[in-house]
Amino acid sequence: PIYGFYADASSFIIRDVALYHGNLYVAGNFTNTPSGLTHIAEYKSGVWQIVGTGIQGGWTSINKMVVYNDELYVAGMILKSEGNTGHMIQKWNDTVWSEVGNSVRDLTGGFGFCQIFDMKVYSGKMYIAGGFGYAGNIPAAEVARWNGTQWCGYGTTSLFTAGPGAGGCTAVELYNDTLYLGLANDPLYKVHTNRC
């Protein structure tokens, strides 16, 4: 346990840890804790606390958290159909959960299964990577950029040979204005940030 943090050992994975407004957050795939925490928890004033209403759903798993524009963004496998504010991504402002630019969507532009694996903040913008087809209403194959108000996609053609949605972009890092993308079953791929 971390600071007395317990969960059902049969479904307990912490995938990311973040600091936001001076408090520690953990997120991943965990439910059925004694205090009713679901997939995200905040350690505040010596106690683990529910973050708003938590993040709901039996399919839910949070892969990544980042702080951007003074809000905590969480992303992974998050379904609107399971009672969440956003689809695959949402943000927390220390009071309420909000949707991020009409959410991230599947290959058809709908709210079906897809996933975000990684997020990074760079030069005032936030980049996401995963197995998805749309960012908001914008076609975006596996990678997209958020500027705080709107999404930008890097194209509609899948970046990897397995095909869109089969695995996706599992990691993203930025160096000298270039996105370096780790792709499922493929070599490292890179694209200039100005392309979007």
Secondary structure, 3 states (H helix, E strand, C coil): CECCECCCHHHEEEEEEEEECCEEEEEEEECCCCCCCCCEEEEECCEEEECCCCCCCCCCEEEEEEEECCEEEEEEECCHHHCCCCCCEEEECCCCEEECCCCEECCCCCCCCCEEEEEEEECCEEEEEEECCEECCEECCCEEEECCCCEEECCCCCCCCCCCCCCCEEEEEEECCEEEEEECCCCCEEEEHHHC
